[in-house]
Amino acid sequence: MSRKDKLIVLLLFSFSSYCFGQDTVRPNAHFFEPELMIGKIIPASNNFVFPSTGTQKTIALNFGATNNDTTKWAKYYNYSETGFMLLYSNLGNNQVLGHQYSILPFVSFRVFNKLKNPFSVKLGAGVSYFTTRFDSVSNPQNEIIGQQFTWDVKAFIYKSIYKKGGFKLKLGVGFSHESNGHTKLPNLGVNSPMASISGQFYNQKEDNYFHPKRIKRQNVSLKNYYITCEQGFGFHDQDETEGPEMGNLKPVHSSDLSAAILFNKHIKLRAGFTYRYYKTYYDHIVDNDIPELIDNPVLSSSNVNFYIGNEFLMGHMSIDVLLGINLYKPFYEKFNPGTELGLMLQKRLLTRIGMNAYLINTHKLPKHNLFVGANIKANMAKADFTEITLGYTYKLNQ
């Protein structure tokens, strides 16, 4: 296992312990949930023959707890469920794609709570291990899995169709995505719409862990203001459109400054600017004496963007998402010419999703706080790089 793989696995296990190890969760609220998922891999659009695949079948074991405690973040998120799941997947072509094993921390929220039987949305982010990966000689068809360890992100919505005592039978639909975050090419990724059936077993009767009523959220006002500084270190592999050399993994350095407004101690809306420097771009410009870029290779290897985002704060842990627009990225513009809609969105828009672990419980509203994060940054929906960040937040008001 490479050093970057070990780092990703270590961080994800750390997030799992934060997600599952809240000290205020009542010990008798745990559940066990076996789950069967059925889906189909969506063929990637690229200049190669996508391998034929049958039905994708996944078996998952979910272990978690309902946060029916007295913490305010648990009430605010309507007594969410947190935990982790272990998964095995048959991708529908064992010879080319092999088998997949995954572990994902997750959080599940109840939504549409005015309904008698509300829905729940489940978000998970973790790591997958594939038994087979791309090899230019022995397995050239497998361009969707570039390395054996990848990120794994899942988003599902569930509906209970039967419940009695400490048992719920649920149906769900969702989407699964696996890729290495552009740390090794080829990396087209696995994208699968899926359907699910699961049985959730609690060791408590229904009245002790179901909270269908909507939680009244009072005092939603602009009370707390923050400045955040963030330093990131990423891993970027040179894309085939940025060739001629692939497998050229080099660092990406990021510096970020943002301002945020915290609503009701849990919803942190922020906006800011990021500067990034790609070492792969710099070396390519210098080594190949690229016209229009060689006059200032450092500036030509840089990216400046503006973004807006939201951070869902849950004690020591948060889920962080943002959407931005590239204000300056000359290298990517030059090596990705074209005016078709998909390419224009990739050149103009960026997305990032990740998780942060805070030193001090965010509910305490500390004046100063530190956090470490792990993120996947993308050009719209096309992975760009995997990033580890170290951040500092300062609360402006008392």
Residue, then its C-alpha position, 0 to 999 in steps of 0.5 A: m500500500s502506498r503512502k497516500d493510500k495509508l493516509i486516506v485509510l487512516l483519516l477515514f478510520s479517524f472520521s469513523s470513530y468521530c462519527f460513531g463515538q459521540d460520548t452522549v449517545r445512549p448505549n441502548a440505542h444501537f442497531f444492526e442493519p443487513e442490506l442488499m443493493i442491486g444496480k448497474i454500472i453506467p458506462a463512461s463516455n470516453n474513447f475506449v470500449f467500456p467492458s460489458t457488465g451484468t447486474q451489480k450486487t452489493i451486500a452491506l452490514n450497517f452498524g450504528a446508533t440513533n442519537n436520541d440523546t440530549t445534545k442540541w445537534a442531535k435534536y437539530y438534525n431530528y435525532s439522526e443516525t450515525g455509524f459505519m457500514l461494511l460492504y462487498s460488491n460484485l460489479g458484474n464482470n469479475q474477470v475485468l473489474g474484480h471484487q470490491y470491499s468497502i468501509l464507509p462512515f455514514v450519517s442518516f437524516r429524517v426528512f419530510n417529517k410532517l408525513k406520518n412515516p417520513f423518509s430518511v436520507k443517508l450519506g456515506a463517504g469512505v474507502s474501497y479496495f478492488t481486487t483487480r485494477f487497470d494494467s496496460v498488459s494484463n487488464p487494459q479494459n479496466e480503465i475505470i479503476g486505476q488503483q486498488f484503494t479508492w474513495d467511495v461515496k454513497a447517497f441514498i433515500y429510504k422509506s420504511i414499509y413495515k415496522k414493529g417493535g425494534f424492527k424496520l423494513k426499508l426500501g431505498v434508491g440511491f447512487s454509488h460512486e468510487s474513484n481515487g480522486h485523480t491520484k492515479l490514472p486511468n480513473l474513469g470511476v464506478n458510477s452506479p444507480m442502485a435500489s436497496i432493501s434492508g432490515q433494521f434491528y434495534n435492541q429497543k422498542e419503537d417508542n425509545y428510538f423513533h422520533p417522527k415529530r418535526i423538531k421546532r428550530q427556534n432563534v434562527s438568526l445571524k448570530n455568529y461570524y467566522i473567518t477561516c484559514e485553510q492550507g491544503f496538500g493534494f495529489h494530482d495525476q496528469d490527465e490524458t488531455e494534459g499529456p503526453e505523459m500519464g502517471n505523473l503524480k505530483p502535489v497541489h498546494s492550496s491556500d484558502l480564506s473564507a468568511a462564514i455566518l453560523f445559523n443556530k450553531h449548526i448551519k455554517l454558510r461561507a464564501g471565500f477565495t482559494y489559490r492553488y498551485y499545480k506542480t504537474y502543470y509547472d513541470h509540463i510547461v517548463d519541460n515542453d516550453i509551452p507557448e503562451l504559458i512559458d513566460n510566467p510558468v508559476l502563474s500559468s500553473s496557478n488557479v484562483n477561484f471563488y466559492i460558496g459552501n455550507e458546513f453541517l456541524m455535528g459536534h467534533m465532526s462536520i460534512d463540508v460541501l462547496l460549489g465554486i467558479n474558476l476565475y483563473k486557470p490558464f493551463y486547464e483552459k489551454f489543454n481542454p479546448g472546446t465549447e460543448l456544454g459538459l466541457m465548458l462546465q468542467k472549465r468554469l465550475l468546481t465542486r468539493i465534498g469532504m469531512n472535517a474533524y474539529l479539535i474543540n466541539t463546535h457546539k461550544l462556539p469556541k473563539h479559536n478552533l483547529f480542524v483537519g479535513a479530507n476532501i475530493k475536489a472536482n472540475m464540476a463532476k470530473a475528479d481533479f485531486t484528493e486533498i488533505t487540509l489543516g484549518y483554523t477558525y476564528k469567531l469574530n463576535q463574542 
